[in-house]
């Protein structure tokens, strides 16, 4: 759930047909998290970029993000600390920050169709609390859901990518991994996954099909 950065994503692994698809949730199956943060800032009377700046403000914030995403820090404590930094009310802060996220229907439809066609599918998501995910949708779309707060590891740790591929009974090199944050792609690529930096479903969906040998 951390904000978008702008590093150059790594290239995909060498071309060959992969067997499985792993995708992020926020910013891939939903609309842009960065846009949601900016809309929250406008509602709360904050300066443009205030949320992203706060989330990249230094070691203390890094500790809070590690804790919330690994499930070791209570949501209420994360909200309290972040609210102090932003100068806003803490109650329901996570929900307010993500209130304008909506589904990316094209991405959801693509994952749904691939799973129905027999492609193993998995979710790999850094979480700000584990109860914000639509359980019925995840059950429909995925053979395995790896949510950081439940498994105690987070992207970009290589361990979470290994965990996800093994949850599908496959090797990393069998998988395509899609994320909206370029920094989360390098460890997956180093494990042998083909990677897709998601910015637009009109580009991502055909690229997934190509890497899975389905175009």
Steps between C-alpha positions, in 0.01 A plus 500: 500500500803726501493788250624482141866566424651565159808274460549319172349152526716198420450320172290188496678168527596330171202433280338162538144409577431516873238291675360719778406857585573690821360850542498782752169635628503876567589690184470192277155355563390843619536855379814694589598516867693819429182660364308386809762662723472826306122503528530434874743792528255733326215394729716545810644834389855370458752612241536295180747218555468522878411133551775360280752734662392388846527133408857556382601730784769292668588205726211546742248483219683203352462321834127573500457375145698185570283436804161557338589306187649205691207491740702574814369854556132554591309705246391749766863571592599545137209737447585699812865548402426583137222739600742692724742532210229617259316719749163327451259304719609138559160330515445283193805648328581202281145479374493873429827486310376216279137609477508585130671180383282318251533175308694479175240293321719416202775358721249309711336353191838394361595315818156341518520375141850360545403308811192360327731391216709300747786742565609490867453845652622660821482829686813657654405813692653723766215569739390784726279269701369167377128573512484752215515239223178381332503137609248376244687658211835361615349152531367530145823629347779318677624152581718654773493839674825612662424808711800641682327560833394136512829340399732737690712599200470781250611605156772549391636216716582203273341274760147614418542425129632154580211448738250598231643278228518206739139561604415424137729195501732661246848643466551877472614457140154365415334827600415842362489768771315832458543801729447874470817578700819447303707438813295187573590344166878462526502226769237304307701529179814388682316184605419433134148639476389693195395843623253760380502858628131589501405851403200443271284191458490560124874423498520252787229258386653421158847479654376240750344306213830511307705377793255218565506402133134586453510780246 
